[in-house]
Amino acid sequence: MTIWVSNDLAQNWASPSRKTRGGQSRYSDLAIEICLTLRVVFRLALRQTQSFVRSAVKLKGIDLVVPGLLDLDAAR
């Protein structure tokens, strides 16, 4: 299996800071969307999706924190 990863993925993975009140997002919409898209394509459960993305990022050698189960579940 080949997964193409853009060079600017690491730059766009974290969510930009908000200027308004409320909780701060840790991950960008792009990060959540990538995880949920892979979940649908490969028919994975949330925990499997998190592990799959974590493994793919590690194999690519990119230092990113993968969204947790609660982050993915809330975005569904």
Rosetta constraint file for C-alpha pairs under 8 A:
AtomPair CA 5 CA 9 HARMONIC 6.96 0.50
AtomPair CA 8 CA 12 HARMONIC 6.44 0.50
AtomPair CA 9 CA 13 HARMONIC 5.92 0.50
AtomPair CA 10 CA 14 HARMONIC 7.67 0.50
AtomPair CA 10 CA 62 HARMONIC 7.38 0.50
AtomPair CA 10 CA 63 HARMONIC 7.89 0.50
AtomPair CA 10 CA 64 HARMONIC 6.87 0.50
AtomPair CA 12 CA 28 HARMONIC 6.87 0.50
AtomPair CA 12 CA 30 HARMONIC 7.30 0.50
AtomPair CA 12 CA 31 HARMONIC 7.88 0.50
AtomPair CA 13 CA 27 HARMONIC 6.06 0.50
AtomPair CA 13 CA 28 HARMONIC 5.57 0.50
AtomPair CA 13 CA 30 HARMONIC 6.74 0.50
AtomPair CA 13 CA 31 HARMONIC 5.40 0.50
AtomPair CA 13 CA 64 HARMONIC 7.75 0.50
AtomPair CA 14 CA 26 HARMONIC 6.03 0.50
AtomPair CA 14 CA 27 HARMONIC 4.57 0.50
AtomPair CA 14 CA 28 HARMONIC 5.17 0.50
AtomPair CA 14 CA 31 HARMONIC 7.67 0.50
AtomPair CA 15 CA 25 HARMONIC 5.91 0.50
AtomPair CA 15 CA 26 HARMONIC 5.51 0.50
AtomPair CA 15 CA 27 HARMONIC 4.58 0.50
AtomPair CA 15 CA 28 HARMONIC 3.93 0.50
AtomPair CA 15 CA 29 HARMONIC 7.39 0.50
AtomPair CA 16 CA 25 HARMONIC 7.96 0.50
AtomPair CA 16 CA 28 HARMONIC 7.14 0.50
AtomPair CA 17 CA 24 HARMONIC 6.89 0.50
AtomPair CA 17 CA 25 HARMONIC 7.78 0.50
AtomPair CA 18 CA 24 HARMONIC 6.69 0.50
AtomPair CA 27 CA 31 HARMONIC 6.05 0.50
AtomPair CA 27 CA 32 HARMONIC 6.94 0.50
AtomPair CA 27 CA 67 HARMONIC 6.88 0.50
AtomPair CA 28 CA 32 HARMONIC 6.66 0.50
AtomPair CA 29 CA 33 HARMONIC 5.94 0.50
AtomPair CA 30 CA 34 HARMONIC 6.07 0.50
AtomPair CA 31 CA 35 HARMONIC 6.39 0.50
AtomPair CA 31 CA 67 HARMONIC 7.61 0.50
AtomPair CA 32 CA 36 HARMONIC 6.17 0.50
AtomPair CA 32 CA 67 HARMONIC 7.07 0.50
AtomPair CA 32 CA 71 HARMONIC 7.88 0.50
AtomPair CA 32 CA 72 HARMONIC 6.51 0.50
AtomPair CA 32 CA 75 HARMONIC 7.21 0.50
AtomPair CA 33 CA 37 HARMONIC 5.93 0.50
AtomPair CA 34 CA 38 HARMONIC 6.22 0.50
AtomPair CA 35 CA 39 HARMONIC 6.21 0.50
AtomPair CA 35 CA 49 HARMONIC 6.64 0.50
AtomPair CA 35 CA 50 HARMONIC 7.39 0.50
AtomPair CA 35 CA 53 HARMONIC 6.81 0.50
AtomPair CA 35 CA 72 HARMONIC 7.71 0.50
AtomPair CA 36 CA 40 HARMONIC 6.36 0.50
AtomPair CA 36 CA 49 HARMONIC 7.73 0.50
AtomPair CA 36 CA 72 HARMONIC 7.25 0.50
AtomPair CA 36 CA 76 HARMONIC 7.62 0.50
AtomPair CA 37 CA 41 HARMONIC 6.18 0.50
AtomPair CA 38 CA 42 HARMONIC 6.00 0.50
AtomPair CA 38 CA 43 HARMONIC 7.97 0.50
AtomPair CA 38 CA 44 HARMONIC 7.92 0.50
AtomPair CA 38 CA 49 HARMONIC 7.11 0.50
AtomPair CA 39 CA 43 HARMONIC 5.50 0.50
AtomPair CA 39 CA 44 HARMONIC 4.88 0.50
AtomPair CA 39 CA 45 HARMONIC 6.91 0.50
AtomPair CA 39 CA 46 HARMONIC 7.25 0.50
AtomPair CA 39 CA 49 HARMONIC 5.55 0.50
AtomPair CA 40 CA 44 HARMONIC 6.75 0.50
AtomPair CA 44 CA 48 HARMONIC 5.68 0.50
AtomPair CA 44 CA 49 HARMONIC 5.73 0.50
AtomPair CA 45 CA 49 HARMONIC 6.06 0.50
AtomPair CA 46 CA 50 HARMONIC 6.24 0.50
AtomPair CA 46 CA 69 HARMONIC 6.23 0.50
AtomPair CA 46 CA 72 HARMONIC 7.12 0.50
AtomPair CA 46 CA 73 HARMONIC 7.37 0.50
AtomPair CA 47 CA 51 HARMONIC 6.33 0.50
AtomPair CA 47 CA 69 HARMONIC 6.42 0.50
AtomPair CA 48 CA 52 HARMONIC 5.95 0.50
AtomPair CA 49 CA 53 HARMONIC 6.14 0.50
AtomPair CA 50 CA 54 HARMONIC 6.07 0.50
AtomPair CA 50 CA 66 HARMONIC 6.72 0.50
AtomPair CA 50 CA 67 HARMONIC 6.96 0.50
AtomPair CA 50 CA 68 HARMONIC 6.71 0.50
AtomPair CA 50 CA 69 HARMONIC 7.09 0.50
AtomPair CA 51 CA 55 HARMONIC 6.06 0.50
AtomPair CA 52 CA 56 HARMONIC 6.18 0.50
AtomPair CA 53 CA 57 HARMONIC 6.09 0.50
AtomPair CA 53 CA 66 HARMONIC 6.92 0.50
AtomPair CA 54 CA 58 HARMONIC 6.14 0.50
AtomPair CA 54 CA 65 HARMONIC 7.79 0.50
AtomPair CA 54 CA 66 HARMONIC 5.95 0.50
AtomPair CA 55 CA 59 HARMONIC 6.06 0.50
AtomPair CA 56 CA 60 HARMONIC 6.20 0.50
AtomPair CA 57 CA 61 HARMONIC 6.27 0.50
AtomPair CA 57 CA 62 HARMONIC 5.56 0.50
AtomPair CA 57 CA 63 HARMONIC 7.30 0.50
AtomPair CA 57 CA 64 HARMONIC 7.01 0.50
AtomPair CA 58 CA 62 HARMONIC 6.13 0.50
AtomPair CA 58 CA 63 HARMONIC 7.25 0.50
AtomPair CA 67 CA 71 HARMONIC 5.88 0.50
AtomPair CA 67 CA 72 HARMONIC 6.54 0.50
AtomPair CA 68 CA 72 HARMONIC 6.32 0.50
AtomPair CA 69 CA 73 HARMONIC 5.92 0.50
AtomPair CA 70 CA 74 HARMONIC 5.95 0.50
AtomPair CA 71 CA 75 HARMONIC 6.35 0.50
AtomPair CA 72 CA 76 HARMONIC 6.42 0.50
